[in-house]
Amino acid sequence: MNAKIIVVSHKKYWMPDDEIYLPVFVGPAPDMPEGFVRDNTGDNISEKNPNFCELTGLYWAWKNLDADYLGLAHYRRHFSIKKNKNDKRGCVLTGKQLEAILADTDVVLPKPRNYFIETNYSQYVHAHHAEDLDTTREIISEMYPGYLKAYDDSMKRTTGHRFNMFIMKRELEDAYCKWLFDILFELEKRLDISQYSKNDARVFGFVSERLLDVWIETNDIKYRELPCVFMENQNWLKKGSAFVMRKLKAGRNER
C-alpha cells in the first residue's frame, strides 16, 4: 500500500513511528526539527500559512507527493481505531490498520462534531465573521452551482466533519483539492481581512473545514469514520465557557 498521511506541525513534537506518516513543517518559524520536510519546496503556498493554516501543508502534499492515498493529520490530533487515555501514542492509526480499512473504502474521515444547539452556520458566525461564509456561498453559486444545495443543507445542520482531516484515494484527493483551492483562492481575493484578529485571519482554514462535507455529499462519496485521538488533554471547561460566552454575546447583538 502506497499511502502517505502528512502530519502538519509548526513546532517540534512527537511523531508516529510508522512509514505512512510524513511530518510536514509549516509556518514562518526558521528552525525546522529533524525528520520533518518543509512545505516551502516545489509548488507551494507556504507564505499563506498564517491565513490558510494546515492547508499550506495539504497544498504541498497535493502538488509534490507521489502516493496512491493521501491524508492529513495534526501533530496533536490523529486518526485512531481505539481510545486509551493512558496510552495515546499507542492508539494512533498504523499503516497495517489503514491497509485493512482501505480494502473497503476509498475515504476516511474523522467522526463528526456535534454542536447540538448551534447550526454549522450560527456556530461559525458566533465565533468569527458571517461574511466569510456568505461570500463563500456567493462564490460556490457562481463557480460551482451544483454544490450550492449541499452547502445550504450543511449550514443548517448541527454536525460536521472538522479539522481538515481525511485520507483519500489519490484521484479523489486531486478532485477535492482542485475544487477546494479554486474556492479558497477566490475567497482570498474578495475578503478584506486587514482588520481581522490573528485568530480570525486564519479564515481560509476555518472555512475549508465547512467545505469538506459539501464536496463529499455532492459527489455521493462513501466513507468510513474513525475516532480522533487528541495527544493533549482537552480543557472542556474552557471550551464550554467560551461557547457560552459567544452565545451570550450573540444574543446581546441580536436584540
Legacy VTK file of the C-alpha trace (Angstrom):
# vtk DataFile Version 3.0
C-alpha trace
ASCII
DATASET POLYDATA
POINTS 255 float
0.000 0.000 0.000
1.428 3.339 -1.075
-0.169 5.773 1.386
1.107 8.961 2.977
-0.503 10.860 5.815
1.146 14.200 6.360
1.313 15.307 9.985
1.249 19.079 9.966
3.092 20.942 12.710
4.596 24.372 13.342
6.932 23.159 16.101
8.907 20.172 17.332
6.545 17.478 18.579
6.249 13.718 18.916
5.533 11.984 15.619
4.219 8.445 14.941
6.918 5.913 14.104
5.251 4.419 11.049
6.268 4.789 7.421
2.805 6.021 6.373
3.379 9.270 8.300
5.344 12.222 6.970
5.932 15.171 9.346
5.494 18.444 7.452
6.695 21.704 8.972
4.519 24.743 8.249
4.623 28.370 9.301
7.295 31.059 9.493
9.495 29.620 12.293
13.068 29.470 10.939
14.242 26.270 12.638
12.780 23.022 11.311
13.002 19.973 13.601
14.952 16.942 12.426
12.915 14.416 10.472
10.483 16.942 9.007
10.066 18.221 5.480
9.042 21.814 4.876
6.041 22.996 2.890
8.029 25.683 1.046
9.623 23.450 -1.600
8.364 22.683 -5.098
4.905 24.004 -5.943
3.724 25.557 -2.679
1.739 28.291 -0.911
3.819 28.252 2.261
3.722 32.049 2.644
-0.053 31.877 3.131
0.210 29.773 6.310
-0.961 32.479 8.766
-4.289 32.554 6.904
-4.523 29.012 5.461
-3.194 27.087 8.487
-2.652 23.361 7.790
-3.864 23.840 4.223
-0.398 25.001 3.159
0.777 21.505 4.089
-2.142 19.949 2.230
-1.412 22.001 -0.889
2.251 20.975 -0.766
1.334 17.291 -0.438
-1.200 17.553 -3.263
1.315 19.106 -5.622
4.504 17.303 -4.620
3.852 13.864 -3.096
3.508 10.660 -5.093
1.176 8.235 -3.325
-1.931 6.177 -4.080
-3.610 7.546 -0.938
-3.023 10.915 0.699
-4.153 12.083 4.112
-3.775 14.873 6.622
-3.445 14.721 10.403
-2.227 17.213 13.012
0.623 16.995 15.475
-1.892 16.965 18.360
-4.689 15.109 16.589
-4.553 11.729 14.843
-6.851 9.077 13.436
-7.354 6.061 15.669
-9.385 2.861 15.864
-9.430 2.761 19.647
-9.103 5.074 22.623
-6.884 4.675 25.654
-6.256 7.813 27.698
-3.253 6.123 29.331
-1.576 5.271 26.012
-2.500 7.901 23.440
0.538 7.266 21.275
-0.316 3.592 21.098
-3.788 4.472 19.792
-2.589 6.264 16.653
-3.667 4.548 13.436
-0.978 2.306 11.967
-0.218 1.511 8.363
-1.344 -2.090 8.853
-4.664 -0.943 10.297
-5.127 1.558 7.497
-4.474 -1.062 4.831
-7.331 -3.175 6.183
-9.645 -0.146 6.277
-8.829 0.924 2.724
-9.742 -2.528 1.457
-13.377 -1.496 1.962
-13.388 2.277 1.400
-11.602 4.988 -0.551
-12.138 7.764 2.009
-11.597 8.028 5.766
-12.985 10.946 7.792
-12.931 11.820 11.489
-16.097 11.254 13.476
-18.241 14.391 13.174
-18.530 17.147 15.727
-21.991 17.940 17.058
-22.825 21.489 18.171
-26.259 20.366 19.447
-27.843 23.824 19.921
-25.942 25.554 17.113
-26.063 25.052 13.367
-22.816 24.927 11.441
-23.613 28.427 10.217
-24.537 30.005 13.546
-21.595 28.385 15.334
-19.198 29.879 12.813
-20.839 33.298 12.833
-20.788 33.493 16.625
-17.082 32.643 16.611
-15.891 34.519 13.512
-17.396 36.672 10.723
-20.615 35.968 8.826
-19.189 37.473 5.645
-16.689 34.600 5.443
-19.438 32.056 4.872
-21.761 34.411 2.992
-19.039 35.255 0.492
-18.152 31.577 0.182
-21.763 30.864 -0.711
-21.662 33.547 -3.420
-18.522 32.002 -4.893
-19.996 28.499 -4.915
-23.169 29.780 -6.601
-21.028 31.353 -9.344
-18.248 28.804 -9.798
-19.790 25.502 -8.681
-23.595 25.930 -8.576
-24.126 22.191 -8.412
-22.709 22.291 -4.883
-24.996 25.031 -3.581
-27.746 22.774 -2.243
-25.277 20.701 -0.245
-23.704 23.906 1.082
-27.051 25.277 2.247
-28.063 21.938 3.738
-24.759 21.651 5.585
-25.058 25.148 7.046
-28.442 24.191 8.567
-27.168 21.030 10.250
-25.653 20.843 13.724
-22.998 18.256 12.829
-19.988 18.238 10.540
-16.585 16.678 9.899
-13.930 19.044 11.198
-10.159 19.559 11.492
-9.486 19.344 7.704
-8.560 15.722 8.371
-9.078 12.956 5.842
-7.441 10.090 3.983
-8.431 9.726 0.318
-7.613 7.725 -2.747
-5.371 9.896 -4.905
-7.799 10.665 -7.714
-10.457 11.727 -5.209
-7.971 13.871 -3.317
-6.913 15.520 -6.579
-10.517 16.383 -7.406
-11.240 17.631 -3.883
-8.147 19.827 -3.660
-8.763 21.414 -7.056
-12.328 22.277 -6.045
-11.326 23.449 -2.565
-8.452 25.711 -3.569
-10.409 27.166 -6.501
-12.960 28.400 -3.968
-10.482 29.493 -1.301
-8.243 31.447 -3.676
-11.296 33.313 -4.973
-12.437 33.928 -1.392
-8.992 35.306 -0.634
-9.463 37.868 -3.423
-12.869 39.005 -2.172
-12.424 39.176 1.600
-10.796 42.126 3.333
-9.196 40.594 6.422
-6.915 43.512 7.213
-8.838 44.269 10.419
-9.333 40.646 11.487
-7.780 39.399 14.709
-4.864 36.988 14.405
-7.237 34.097 15.052
-9.947 35.251 12.651
-7.289 35.836 9.988
-6.973 32.036 9.828
-10.251 32.278 7.951
-9.393 30.054 4.976
-8.505 27.151 7.226
-11.740 27.632 9.170
-13.908 27.908 6.048
-12.358 24.819 4.476
-13.475 22.764 7.481
-17.048 23.590 6.467
-16.498 22.670 2.815
-15.380 19.056 3.079
-18.889 17.752 3.738
-20.234 19.814 0.834
-17.871 18.091 -1.591
-18.436 14.645 -0.080
-22.223 14.961 -0.199
-22.490 16.442 -3.697
-20.286 13.722 -5.172
-22.006 10.963 -3.182
-18.670 9.795 -1.784
-18.822 6.787 0.504
-16.554 6.965 3.522
-15.677 5.433 6.860
-15.437 7.466 10.046
-12.708 6.926 12.619
-12.270 8.433 16.082
-9.588 11.031 16.691
-7.078 10.705 19.485
-6.016 14.041 20.991
-2.433 13.958 22.152
-3.057 16.588 24.842
-5.845 16.757 27.392
-8.841 18.799 26.276
-9.923 21.644 28.562
-13.656 21.104 28.161
-14.487 23.651 30.873
-12.611 26.328 28.954
-14.171 25.275 25.670
-17.636 25.193 27.181
-17.214 28.592 28.815
-16.056 30.117 25.531
-19.061 28.600 23.766
-21.498 30.059 26.328
-19.849 33.479 26.153
-20.179 33.526 22.358
-23.858 32.663 22.680
-24.459 35.413 25.233
-22.617 37.949 23.091
-24.595 36.916 20.026
-27.838 37.228 21.942
-26.999 40.779 23.018
-26.069 41.743 19.466
-29.351 40.374 18.115
-31.535 42.442 20.473
LINES 1 256
255 0 1 2 3 4 5 6 7 8 9 10 11 12 13 14 15 16 17 18 19 20 21 22 23 24 25 26 27 28 29 30 31 32 33 34 35 36 37 38 39 40 41 42 43 44 45 46 47 48 49 50 51 52 53 54 55 56 57 58 59 60 61 62 63 64 65 66 67 68 69 70 71 72 73 74 75 76 77 78 79 80 81 82 83 84 85 86 87 88 89 90 91 92 93 94 95 96 97 98 99 100 101 102 103 104 105 106 107 108 109 110 111 112 113 114 115 116 117 118 119 120 121 122 123 124 125 126 127 128 129 130 131 132 133 134 135 136 137 138 139 140 141 142 143 144 145 146 147 148 149 150 151 152 153 154 155 156 157 158 159 160 161 162 163 164 165 166 167 168 169 170 171 172 173 174 175 176 177 178 179 180 181 182 183 184 185 186 187 188 189 190 191 192 193 194 195 196 197 198 199 200 201 202 203 204 205 206 207 208 209 210 211 212 213 214 215 216 217 218 219 220 221 222 223 224 225 226 227 228 229 230 231 232 233 234 235 236 237 238 239 240 241 242 243 244 245 246 247 248 249 250 251 252 253 254
